Amino acid sequence: MRILPWLTLSLCLLVGCGKAPPPEPVDPVPAGVVIPSGMPNDKWFHENVLSSKVPVLVDFTATWCPPCQMMKPHLHKVEEAFGDRLKVVEIDVDEKTYLPAFFEVDGYPCLIIIKDGKVVANSVGGREYKDLLAFLKPVLGDP
């Protein structure tokens, strides 16, 4: 019976054979730099987020997401309010698909606070300025 392999292949093509791994970053971390287990080998993320001396508010966003776009002015205001006590970075989920996959982001916008290379808080959904301050308060206190 030679039909079974073809049937299996056809079903695989129609419904998928499983989740493909996210693509690897194009700008890897230099050799010798230790990154957390399972973390994508992304030089920019390592330098700007994981190695930051101050907490980092990571905004997983997309150009096609209205709540993401509405929240941007509030994030800029938060960044100004905290000054050098907080870094805010934006990650376009369509450009760096492996990062939201690693952090198991399941909705947008998604905010993650990373302090000393570890996630200390996260939130999904748009937020107004005062709600962002309340989200940051346990980690940073008042601006």
GROMACS elastic network, one bead per residue, 0.5 to 0.9 nm:
[ bonds ]
;  ai    aj funct       b0    kb
    1     4     6  0.65794   500
    1     5     6  0.87769   500
    2     5     6  0.63620   500
    2     6     6  0.72895   500
    3     6     6  0.53271   500
    3     7     6  0.60563   500
    3     8     6  0.86557   500
    4     8     6  0.61176   500
    4     9     6  0.85667   500
    5     8     6  0.50871   500
    5     9     6  0.61103   500
    5    10     6  0.85158   500
    6     9     6  0.50412   500
    6    10     6  0.59773   500
    6    11     6  0.85266   500
    7    10     6  0.50800   500
    7    11     6  0.61709   500
    7    12     6  0.85536   500
    8    11     6  0.52080   500
    8    12     6  0.61507   500
    8    13     6  0.86908   500
    9    12     6  0.50192   500
    9    13     6  0.62233   500
    9    14     6  0.86455   500
   10    13     6  0.51662   500
   10    14     6  0.61822   500
   10    15     6  0.86760   500
   11    14     6  0.50543   500
   11    15     6  0.59785   500
   11    16     6  0.74661   500
   11    17     6  0.83770   500
   12    15     6  0.55308   500
   12    17     6  0.50434   500
   12    18     6  0.86970   500
   13    16     6  0.54714   500
   13    17     6  0.73536   500
   14    17     6  0.88709   500
   15    18     6  0.87721   500
   16    19     6  0.78028   500
   17    20     6  0.85944   500
   19    22     6  0.88263   500
   20    23     6  0.86810   500
   21    24     6  0.86715   500
   21    98     6  0.83364   500
   22    97     6  0.65050   500
   22    99     6  0.87283   500
   22   101     6  0.72282   500
   22   102     6  0.88815   500
   23    26     6  0.88823   500
   23    96     6  0.86346   500
   23    97     6  0.73711   500
   23    98     6  0.63134   500
   24    27     6  0.88771   500
   24    28     6  0.84422   500
   24    40     6  0.70580   500
   24    41     6  0.73298   500
   24    42     6  0.82531   500
   24    98     6  0.70590   500
   25    28     6  0.61709   500
   25    40     6  0.72128   500
   25    41     6  0.64744   500
   25    42     6  0.56529   500
   25    43     6  0.84456   500
   25    96     6  0.75500   500
   25    98     6  0.77178   500
   26    41     6  0.89339   500
   26    42     6  0.77102   500
   27    30     6  0.89054   500
   27    41     6  0.79198   500
   27    42     6  0.59932   500
   27    43     6  0.58135   500
   27    44     6  0.75056   500
   28    31     6  0.86450   500
   28    40     6  0.85687   500
   28    41     6  0.51403   500
   28    43     6  0.51218   500
   28    44     6  0.83649   500
   29    32     6  0.85286   500
   29    33     6  0.66803   500
   29    34     6  0.86766   500
   29    35     6  0.83421   500
   29    41     6  0.55850   500
   29    42     6  0.56005   500
   29    44     6  0.79958   500
   29    46     6  0.73225   500
   29    47     6  0.87846   500
   30    33     6  0.60331   500
   30    41     6  0.89865   500
   30    43     6  0.73152   500
   31    34     6  0.83891   500
   34    37     6  0.88799   500
   35    38     6  0.82742   500
   35    39     6  0.65141   500
   35    40     6  0.82923   500
   35    41     6  0.74009   500
   35    46     6  0.76006   500
   35    50     6  0.86772   500
   36    39     6  0.54031   500
   36    40     6  0.86645   500
   36   117     6  0.86266   500
   37    40     6  0.87360   500
   38    41     6  0.87254   500
   38   102     6  0.78102   500
   39    42     6  0.82629   500
   39    99     6  0.82909   500
   39   102     6  0.68659   500
   40    45     6  0.88424   500
   40    98     6  0.68622   500
   40    99     6  0.70015   500
   40   102     6  0.74281   500
   41    45     6  0.85125   500
   41    46     6  0.80676   500
   42    45     6  0.54465   500
   42    46     6  0.61769   500
   42    47     6  0.86941   500
   42    99     6  0.89454   500
   43    46     6  0.51211   500
   43    47     6  0.60936   500
   43    48     6  0.84782   500
   44    47     6  0.52625   500
   44    48     6  0.58970   500
   44    49     6  0.79644   500
   45    48     6  0.53149   500
   45    49     6  0.53251   500
   45    50     6  0.66138   500
   45    51     6  0.85388   500
   45    99     6  0.89099   500
   46    49     6  0.56705   500
   46    51     6  0.59221   500
   46    52     6  0.84909   500
   46   117     6  0.88423   500
   47    50     6  0.63475   500
   47    51     6  0.52906   500
   47    52     6  0.70076   500
   48    51     6  0.62945   500
   48    52     6  0.59102   500
   48    56     6  0.85166   500
   48    87     6  0.88157   500
   48    89     6  0.81438   500
   49    52     6  0.52871   500
   49    53     6  0.89208   500
   49    55     6  0.82510   500
   49    56     6  0.61414   500
   49    57     6  0.87121   500
   49    58     6  0.80607   500
   49    87     6  0.84281   500
   49    89     6  0.79725   500
   49   114     6  0.72431   500
   49   115     6  0.85901   500
   49   116     6  0.89752   500
   49   117     6  0.72467   500
   50    53     6  0.87444   500
   50    56     6  0.84376   500
   50   114     6  0.73735   500
   50   115     6  0.78538   500
   50   116     6  0.68209   500
   50   118     6  0.76688   500
   51    54     6  0.88528   500
   51   116     6  0.73227   500
   51   117     6  0.66086   500
   52    55     6  0.69293   500
   52    56     6  0.72267   500
   52    87     6  0.82129   500
   52   114     6  0.89802   500
   52   115     6  0.79492   500
   52   116     6  0.72230   500
   52   117     6  0.77580   500
   53    56     6  0.89215   500
   53   115     6  0.82281   500
   53   116     6  0.71783   500
   54    84     6  0.77136   500
   54    85     6  0.59295   500
   54    86     6  0.57332   500
   54    87     6  0.67355   500
   54   114     6  0.88963   500
   54   115     6  0.68167   500
   54   116     6  0.76594   500
   55    85     6  0.72116   500
   55    86     6  0.53823   500
   55    87     6  0.63650   500
   55    88     6  0.86903   500
   55   113     6  0.66967   500
   55   114     6  0.56805   500
   55   116     6  0.70652   500
   55   117     6  0.86870   500
   55   139     6  0.82291   500
   55   140     6  0.81753   500
   56    86     6  0.58790   500
   56    88     6  0.56487   500
   56    89     6  0.71058   500
   56   112     6  0.80236   500
   56   113     6  0.55605   500
   56   114     6  0.51675   500
   56   115     6  0.64190   500
   57    86     6  0.72235   500
   57    87     6  0.61618   500
   57    89     6  0.62933   500
   57    90     6  0.84726   500
   57   111     6  0.66392   500
   57   112     6  0.57984   500
   57   114     6  0.65596   500
   57   115     6  0.89255   500
   57   136     6  0.86998   500
   58    87     6  0.84506   500
   58    88     6  0.60359   500
   58    89     6  0.50651   500
   58    90     6  0.59605   500
   58    91     6  0.71148   500
   58   110     6  0.80578   500
   58   111     6  0.55760   500
   58   112     6  0.50997   500
   58   113     6  0.61453   500
   58   114     6  0.74367   500
   59    68     6  0.86998   500
   59    75     6  0.86862   500
   59    88     6  0.74110   500
   59    89     6  0.61088   500
   59    91     6  0.59927   500
   59    92     6  0.83977   500
   59   109     6  0.68943   500
   59   110     6  0.59556   500
   59   112     6  0.67616   500
   59   113     6  0.89356   500
   60    68     6  0.84631   500
   60    89     6  0.86893   500
   60    90     6  0.61565   500
   60    92     6  0.61436   500
   60    93     6  0.61101   500
   60    99     6  0.88739   500
   60   100     6  0.71793   500
   60   105     6  0.81492   500
   60   108     6  0.67584   500
   60   109     6  0.57854   500
   60   110     6  0.51040   500
   60   111     6  0.62946   500
   60   112     6  0.81097   500
   61    64     6  0.87562   500
   61    65     6  0.72326   500
   61    68     6  0.56901   500
   61    69     6  0.80804   500
   61    90     6  0.67800   500
   61    91     6  0.59977   500
   61    92     6  0.51167   500
   61    93     6  0.59005   500
   61    94     6  0.86166   500
   61   108     6  0.61849   500
   61   109     6  0.52641   500
   61   110     6  0.69894   500
   61   111     6  0.88447   500
   62    65     6  0.53423   500
   62    66     6  0.85622   500
   62    68     6  0.66400   500
   62    69     6  0.79715   500
   62    91     6  0.80916   500
   62    92     6  0.52689   500
   62    93     6  0.58274   500
   62    94     6  0.67859   500
   62   108     6  0.76443   500
   62   109     6  0.77395   500
   63    66     6  0.77884   500
   63    68     6  0.76097   500
   63    69     6  0.70737   500
   63    92     6  0.75900   500
   63    94     6  0.87263   500
   64    68     6  0.83268   500
   64    69     6  0.83361   500
   65    68     6  0.52779   500
   65    69     6  0.64794   500
   65    70     6  0.88749   500
   65   108     6  0.72231   500
   65   109     6  0.76402   500
   66    69     6  0.51534   500
   66    70     6  0.61899   500
   66    71     6  0.86828   500
   67    70     6  0.50288   500
   67    71     6  0.61672   500
   67    72     6  0.88704   500
   67   108     6  0.77626   500
   67   109     6  0.67457   500
   67   125     6  0.73814   500
   67   126     6  0.53410   500
   67   127     6  0.84182   500
   68    71     6  0.52909   500
   68    72     6  0.65812   500
   68   108     6  0.68427   500
   68   109     6  0.51380   500
   68   110     6  0.86133   500
   68   125     6  0.82119   500
   68   126     6  0.64670   500
   69    72     6  0.54446   500
   69    73     6  0.81765   500
   69   109     6  0.88935   500
   70    73     6  0.69791   500
   70    74     6  0.80439   500
   70   126     6  0.76889   500
   70   127     6  0.88135   500
   70   128     6  0.88670   500
   71    74     6  0.53530   500
   71    75     6  0.63788   500
   71    76     6  0.89255   500
   71   109     6  0.83918   500
   71   126     6  0.60486   500
   71   127     6  0.63255   500
   71   128     6  0.67843   500
   71   129     6  0.82450   500
   72    75     6  0.50990   500
   72    76     6  0.63312   500
   72    77     6  0.86865   500
   73    76     6  0.51332   500
   73    77     6  0.62434   500
   73    78     6  0.87025   500
   73   129     6  0.86115   500
   74    77     6  0.50150   500
   74    78     6  0.62047   500
   74    79     6  0.86287   500
   74   127     6  0.80057   500
   74   128     6  0.63681   500
   74   130     6  0.87913   500
   74   132     6  0.78274   500
   75    78     6  0.50036   500
   75    79     6  0.61481   500
   75    80     6  0.86523   500
   75    88     6  0.75540   500
   75   128     6  0.88795   500
   75   129     6  0.73822   500
   75   132     6  0.78168   500
   76    79     6  0.50403   500
   76    80     6  0.62983   500
   76    81     6  0.86372   500
   76    88     6  0.81052   500
   77    80     6  0.51433   500
   77    81     6  0.61246   500
   77    82     6  0.87976   500
   77   129     6  0.75140   500
   78    82     6  0.62434   500
   78    83     6  0.84099   500
   78    86     6  0.87515   500
   78    88     6  0.85404   500
   78   129     6  0.71273   500
   78   132     6  0.74572   500
   78   133     6  0.73005   500
   78   143     6  0.83635   500
   79    82     6  0.55332   500
   79    83     6  0.60273   500
   79    84     6  0.84337   500
   79    85     6  0.88790   500
   79    86     6  0.66558   500
   79    87     6  0.67699   500
   79    88     6  0.62338   500
   80    83     6  0.51473   500
   80    84     6  0.86223   500
   81   143     6  0.56986   500
   82    85     6  0.54967   500
   82    86     6  0.57940   500
   82    87     6  0.85371   500
   82   140     6  0.86419   500
   82   142     6  0.83119   500
   82   143     6  0.50226   500
   83    86     6  0.63413   500
   83    87     6  0.80650   500
   83   143     6  0.83367   500
   84    87     6  0.70832   500
   85   140     6  0.77886   500
   85   143     6  0.86831   500
   86   140     6  0.81154   500
   91    94     6  0.86864   500
   91    95     6  0.78330   500
   91    96     6  0.70194   500
   91    99     6  0.83973   500
   91   100     6  0.87673   500
   92    95     6  0.54366   500
   92    96     6  0.63442   500
   92    97     6  0.81200   500
   93    96     6  0.54488   500
   93    97     6  0.52896   500
   93    98     6  0.83646   500
   93    99     6  0.76514   500
   93   100     6  0.64989   500
   94    97     6  0.56179   500
   95    98     6  0.88403   500
   96    99     6  0.58894   500
   96   100     6  0.76164   500
   97   100     6  0.59398   500
   97   101     6  0.64338   500
   97   102     6  0.88311   500
   98   101     6  0.50147   500
   98   102     6  0.60361   500
   98   103     6  0.87277   500
   99   102     6  0.50390   500
   99   103     6  0.62756   500
   99   104     6  0.84247   500
   99   105     6  0.86064   500
  100   103     6  0.51039   500
  100   104     6  0.58131   500
  100   105     6  0.50137   500
  100   106     6  0.80850   500
  101   105     6  0.63360   500
  101   106     6  0.86303   500
  102   105     6  0.78523   500
  103   112     6  0.89957   500
  105   108     6  0.77971   500
  105   110     6  0.68548   500
  105   124     6  0.83360   500
  106   110     6  0.81315   500
  106   124     6  0.81011   500
  107   110     6  0.62867   500
  107   124     6  0.60399   500
  107   125     6  0.71319   500
  108   111     6  0.85122   500
  108   124     6  0.61819   500
  108   125     6  0.59318   500
  108   126     6  0.78123   500
  109   123     6  0.83789   500
  109   124     6  0.58449   500
  109   125     6  0.51451   500
  109   126     6  0.59710   500
  109   127     6  0.89812   500
  110   122     6  0.72518   500
  110   123     6  0.57019   500
  110   125     6  0.61642   500
  110   126     6  0.80077   500
  111   121     6  0.81588   500
  111   122     6  0.54244   500
  111   123     6  0.51330   500
  111   124     6  0.63044   500
  111   125     6  0.81845   500
  112   119     6  0.66522   500
  112   120     6  0.76288   500
  112   121     6  0.57552   500
  112   123     6  0.65443   500
  112   124     6  0.88095   500
  113   118     6  0.82266   500
  113   119     6  0.57441   500
  113   120     6  0.57013   500
  113   121     6  0.51739   500
  113   122     6  0.62181   500
  113   136     6  0.81259   500
  113   139     6  0.83823   500
  114   117     6  0.58630   500
  114   118     6  0.51528   500
  114   120     6  0.58377   500
  114   121     6  0.74402   500
  115   118     6  0.53867   500
  115   119     6  0.64625   500
  115   120     6  0.65259   500
  115   139     6  0.86130   500
  116   119     6  0.85015   500
  119   122     6  0.75481   500
  120   139     6  0.78410   500
  121   135     6  0.82414   500
  121   136     6  0.85361   500
  121   139     6  0.82703   500
  122   135     6  0.86296   500
  123   126     6  0.89121   500
  123   135     6  0.81830   500
  124   127     6  0.89486   500
  127   130     6  0.80337   500
  127   131     6  0.56668   500
  127   132     6  0.60695   500
  128   131     6  0.52639   500
  128   132     6  0.62664   500
  128   133     6  0.88425   500
  129   132     6  0.50950   500
  129   133     6  0.63839   500
  129   134     6  0.87977   500
  130   133     6  0.50759   500
  130   134     6  0.63362   500
  130   135     6  0.86907   500
  131   134     6  0.50115   500
  131   135     6  0.61548   500
  131   136     6  0.86660   500
  132   136     6  0.62073   500
  132   137     6  0.85594   500
  133   136     6  0.51490   500
  133   137     6  0.59598   500
  133   141     6  0.86948   500
  133   142     6  0.74665   500
  133   143     6  0.79978   500
  134   137     6  0.51773   500
  134   138     6  0.77268   500
  134   141     6  0.89282   500
  134   142     6  0.87074   500
  135   138     6  0.70582   500
  135   139     6  0.83089   500
  136   139     6  0.55891   500
  136   140     6  0.58627   500
  136   141     6  0.70467   500
  136   142     6  0.81976   500
  137   140     6  0.51428   500
  137   142     6  0.58437   500
  137   143     6  0.84014   500
  138   141     6  0.59314   500
  138   142     6  0.89571   500
  140   143     6  0.77072   500
